[in-house]
Structures are given as structure tokens and as C-alpha cells.
């Protein structure tokens, strides 16, 4: 009955039937357990699934390989990956060993979750190695997942080795193992980020010759790599080629071209691409605005940079630490420290309080040798109650030290400035940072 109701998706009635079964105290056997775990797992009813699992233990019913696989499939379908990992480890250390279905179930879970980093990646690579050692068939999505995860963690050579193994298995076994556009995409991306641009271009041409579906990752990776290498004409040519190949251009693709143009001193051309982005209905992201704000400030086009900032806020795009840093440091270097502070203060009612913003401003002012302005900023931060004096003093010492101004850093460290007090008649006043440069 439960199996039929699960196939119909009638979960409310399933719970009623199941509650009635539980109240009757029905006996559990292996057949019933497998059926119920399979049904509840496919329906995403994890609470009921785990109740059955506990009931099996209470009734002394030994789980079979099928029971474990049904249980893991249910946990993975409901994105209980940590629980699925624990079940997998129990299987490895117990009498019932995982089979190819068990491995593929776990890999499916990582594919669905997009969990490619940290413990998720380590566990996924462990699965891949075990499947190799046991001679089990490794599905194509497992290769793509492992290659992508390794490349994104900066382990491009390990990812490339897996890629070569992937191609080798496809040639000698003739079992349909063909690298897809996802696999080629992560390899091209990794080669570009490693500075191996010519190899990336060779793989890109290989994909074209062999009718591999050309996706946005392939194009964006190369546009980014060419842009960082200063090969702007080639980058722009690929960007236009995407239209010819009917490959939709997304925000990331636009952003890498805008970034390349802005960093190569072509801010006006970057603004043209920015306008085209809007005309084509592609979402402008906080990263898009950050790139352009940075570029405009570097060319001392301060008012244009501020207009872009206002446009970003008007569009409801939430500033990030990077965008606030671009604005604050740009204004500071333009001699507009008070204006930077005012804008940052205005963000507080919006729920945006960036702890590092003032620290970034102090660092950039000290680096530029504008110690008096840095001291004035430090005093203002404390006066507004934004930071405790001790922390501001530590930031100032570090900023001076990083800027190579060790003498002032030592003077500040051994003085009462910032956190000490002195008396003026009967009034006790904090020793201001500005005395650092006045005395």
C-alpha cells in the first residue's frame, strides 16, 4: 500500500497509513524493510526511513547490500550527505561491502550538491581511487566532478592526470567514455589559470574540430586568460564569436571581458561592453560594478565612479567588501576621506557593516605616505564609536609597519596615543592619533 501511495506522491495518506501500522506494532522482516526503505527514500521521507532503519535493529533484521543501497539513495536524494557518508564508512568497515551502485549513489550526491571543496572533494577523490583499485566502472560524471574539484582547488596537474586517465580508459575499453564539454571546460579553465594559455587554446581548437558542444565555460575561460595576457583583440574576437556559435553570454563572460579592458587602461571600451550587457538583458553583478569603479578611480574619474556606485545601490545590488574597498580606497587616494566615511556610514542602516572598510582605508593612506589623513581617519572612527580604541591602534601600527614607516609604528606602540588619556585641567581626554604627526 505504501509503495503504491509513494508512486502516486500522496505523502499525507502515506503518513496516515504508516502511523496506523506503527500503532499496530507490526513485525519487521527483511523484505518489508527493503520495500519501505526504498519507498520512503524515493519519496524523500527521511524521518520515516530512519525509523524503519532503527526498527530493523530492534527486531534483529540484518541489512543486506540492497538495504544499504536503498538507505543511501534515500539519504542522498534528500541531501543528507553527511549521513550517507557515515553509512558508506559503516559498509566499508563491516560485513556488507559497497558495490558499484553504492559508489555511484555517493557520486550522484556530490554532483547534485555541487560540494567540490574540503571534505566533499577529499571524499569524492577517495571514492574515485577506490573504484579504480577495485576495477569498478567509473561513470563519466564522476570524472567531471573529480577533475573540476581538483582544478578549482588549484590542483590542476592532478586534475589533468585524471583527465588523461579518462581519455585512456575511453580508448582502450571502448565503453562510451567520452569527455564531455564540462570536462573540457574545467581543463581549459585550469590551464588558463595556470598561465598555460597556448595549451588551453589547443584544447579549445580540438573541441571545435571534434564537434564538442561549445559552452560558456570554454569561452569565458579563454577570454579571461587572453585578457590577463594583454591579448585583448583575441579576447574580443572570441566574445563576438559566441554570438555566431549561438552560445549565450552570461554575467561571468561579460565580467571577464570588462575586467580585461579595464585593467589594460581601456575603461571607455569596458563601459561600452557594460552598456551592451544591460541592452542584452544580462544581469550586471556587484563584481561588474566593482571592476568599473576600480578602473574609473585609477583614471581619476571620481565622479563617474560615484555615479556607478549610486546606480549599483539604486538597482538593489548589495555591496561586498571588495566593492566597498574599491570605493573607499579610491576616494581616500583622491583626498576625499570624509566623503568615503559618509558613504560607509550610510550603509549601516541598510544592514551593511563592513568591519574591514576603515582598515583598508588606513592601509592605503599609510602606504601613500598620507599619515596625517590616516590619523584623522583613526580618530574619527573612534569618535563615531565604530571600533574600540585598542583595535584601531593595532590597525594603525600594522598599517605603518606595512608601509615601511617603522619609526612611527614604534612611536605609536610605546605611547599612550589612541588608548591613553591626559588631563586638561579637570577634564580627562583621550590622546588623539593626530598627535603622532604633530609632536
Buried (B, 14 or more C-beta within 10 A) or exposed (E): EBEEBBEEEBBEEBBEBBEEBEEEEEEBEBEBBBBBBBBBBBBBBBEBBBBBBEBBEEEEBEBEBBBBBBBBBBBBBBBBBEBBBEBBEEBEEEEBEBBBBBBBBBBBBBBEEEBBEEEBBEBBBEBBEEBEEEEBEBBBBBBBBBBBBBBBBEBBEBBBEBBEBBBEBBEEEEEEBEBBBBBBBBBBBBBBBBEBBEBBBEBBEEBEEEEBEBBBBBBBBBBBBBBBBEBBEBBBEBBEEBEEEEBEBBBBBBBBBBBBBBBBEBBEBBBEBBEBBEEEEBEBBBBBBBBBBBBBBBEEBBEBBBEBBEEBBEEEBEBBBBBBBBBBBBBBBBEBBEBBBEBBEEBEEEEBEBEEBBBBBBBBBBBBEBBBBBBBBBBBBBEEEBBEBEBBBBBBBBBBBEBEBEEBBEBBBEBEBBBEEEEEEEEEEBBBBBBBEEE
